[in-house]
Amino acid sequence: MTQRWKPSVTVAAVIEQNGRFLLVEEHTPEGLRLNNPAGHLDPAETPAEGCSREVLEETAYAFTPTYLLGLYLSRLQRQRAETMEDVTYLRFAYAGTLGAFDAQRSLDTGIVRTVWLSADELRASQERHRSPLVLQCMEDYLRGQRYPMELVYADASLWLPMKPL
């Protein structure tokens, strides 16, 4: 039997205030890159919950998603040691309300700092983006793309205790 293909599910936030977007500068295998506050979905959390958690971990800001911006697919291929890494990402992107900043909170491993960039600055820095989705999500946000939170349904089974295999 062949191994089943599974995309890597991620969550991301597009956060805009006064015409500037909150991004993180982070260490990656390709060097220092810009990204939306984003990360992998954890077990037993909805994409919206994961998005709030990732924003807090990467920026020290509380964040409440208020609408789904979109679902995005991208593929990353890169050489890793002796093998070729080939990962497809499925991203749930949200926009919402930025809350309080916790100055005592340290940022997640790999995050160097947070930065606020204008749309033009973000467009001009594409070579430093972690993925093409950074720009695409911002452009969709600026176009007014919005979907209700109810579009993503989480069944109660998501929170049931895991059974041993």
C-alpha positions in Angstrom: 0.0 0.0 0.0 1.3 3.4 -0.9 1.5 6.2 1.7 -1.5 8.5 1.6 -0.8 12.1 0.6 -1.7 14.7 3.2 -1.3 18.4 2.9 0.2 20.3 5.8 -2.6 22.4 7.3 -1.7 25.9 8.4 -3.5 29.0 9.7 -2.6 32.6 9.2 -3.7 36.1 10.1 -3.9 39.2 8.0 -3.8 42.0 10.4 -4.1 45.6 9.2 -4.1 48.8 11.3 -3.9 52.3 9.8 -2.9 51.0 6.4 -0.1 48.9 7.7 0.1 45.1 8.0 1.6 43.1 10.9 4.2 40.6 9.8 6.8 38.5 11.4 10.4 38.3 10.4 11.6 34.7 11.0 14.5 32.3 10.4 13.8 29.7 7.8 16.0 27.2 5.9 16.1 29.8 3.1 17.2 32.6 5.4 15.4 35.5 7.1 11.9 35.8 5.7 8.7 37.8 6.1 5.5 36.0 6.9 2.0 36.6 8.2 1.7 35.4 11.8 1.1 31.8 10.9 1.7 28.2 11.8 0.5 24.7 11.8 -2.9 23.6 13.1 -2.7 21.6 16.3 -4.8 18.6 17.2 -8.2 19.4 18.9 -8.4 23.0 17.8 -10.4 24.7 15.1 -8.5 26.7 12.4 -9.8 30.0 14.1 -8.5 28.8 17.5 -5.2 27.9 15.9 -4.9 31.3 14.3 -5.5 33.1 17.6 -2.8 30.9 19.2 -0.3 31.4 16.5 -0.7 35.2 16.5 -0.2 35.3 20.2 2.9 33.0 20.1 4.5 34.8 17.2 3.6 38.5 17.9 2.6 38.7 21.6 -0.7 40.2 20.5 -4.1 38.8 21.4 -6.1 38.2 18.2 -9.7 37.4 17.5 -10.6 36.2 14.0 -13.9 37.7 12.8 -14.0 36.3 9.3 -12.4 33.9 7.0 -10.3 35.5 4.3 -9.9 32.4 2.2 -8.4 28.9 1.8 -5.2 28.7 -0.1 -2.9 26.0 -1.5 0.8 26.3 -2.2 3.6 23.9 -2.8 7.2 24.1 -1.5 10.0 22.0 -3.0 13.5 22.2 -1.7 16.6 20.1 -1.2 17.0 19.0 2.4 20.3 17.1 3.0 20.2 14.0 0.7 16.4 14.2 -0.1 14.0 16.5 -1.8 11.3 17.9 0.4 8.0 18.3 -1.3 5.2 19.8 0.9 1.8 21.1 -0.1 0.3 23.6 2.3 -3.4 24.2 2.9 -3.8 27.6 4.6 -6.8 28.9 6.4 -6.4 32.7 6.4 -8.3 35.0 8.8 -8.7 38.6 9.5 -10.1 40.1 12.7 -9.5 42.2 15.7 -6.1 42.8 17.2 -6.2 42.9 21.0 -3.7 43.7 23.8 0.0 43.4 23.5 1.8 41.4 26.2 5.2 43.0 26.5 6.4 40.3 28.9 5.7 37.5 26.4 8.7 36.2 24.5 8.2 35.4 20.8 8.1 31.9 19.4 11.4 30.2 18.5 12.7 31.4 15.1 10.8 34.7 15.2 13.2 37.6 15.1 10.7 40.5 15.4 7.4 41.8 14.3 7.2 44.5 11.6 4.4 46.8 10.3 4.5 47.3 6.5 2.3 49.2 4.1 0.8 47.4 1.2 3.4 48.9 -1.1 6.2 47.9 1.2 4.8 44.4 1.3 4.6 44.3 -2.5 8.1 45.6 -2.9 9.6 42.9 -0.5 8.3 39.8 -2.4 11.7 38.2 -2.6 11.8 38.1 1.2 8.3 36.5 1.6 8.2 33.0 3.2 5.6 32.0 0.5 3.6 33.6 -2.3 0.6 33.3 0.0 1.8 36.3 2.1 1.1 38.7 -0.8 -2.0 36.9 -2.1 -3.7 37.0 1.3 -3.1 40.7 1.6 -4.3 41.4 -1.9 -7.5 39.4 -1.2 -8.0 41.4 2.1 -7.6 44.7 0.2 -10.1 43.6 -2.4 -12.6 43.1 0.4 -12.8 39.3 0.2 -14.7 38.1 3.3 -16.4 34.9 4.3 -18.4 34.1 7.4 -16.7 32.2 10.3 -19.5 29.6 10.0 -18.1 28.5 6.7 -15.7 26.3 8.7 -17.6 23.7 10.6 -16.0 21.8 13.5 -17.8 18.6 14.6 -17.8 17.8 18.3 -15.7 14.7 17.6 -12.7 17.1 17.2 -12.5 17.4 20.9 -13.1 13.8 21.9 -10.2 12.0 23.7 -8.0 10.1 21.3 -8.3 6.3 21.4 -5.2 4.2 21.5 -4.3 2.7 18.1 
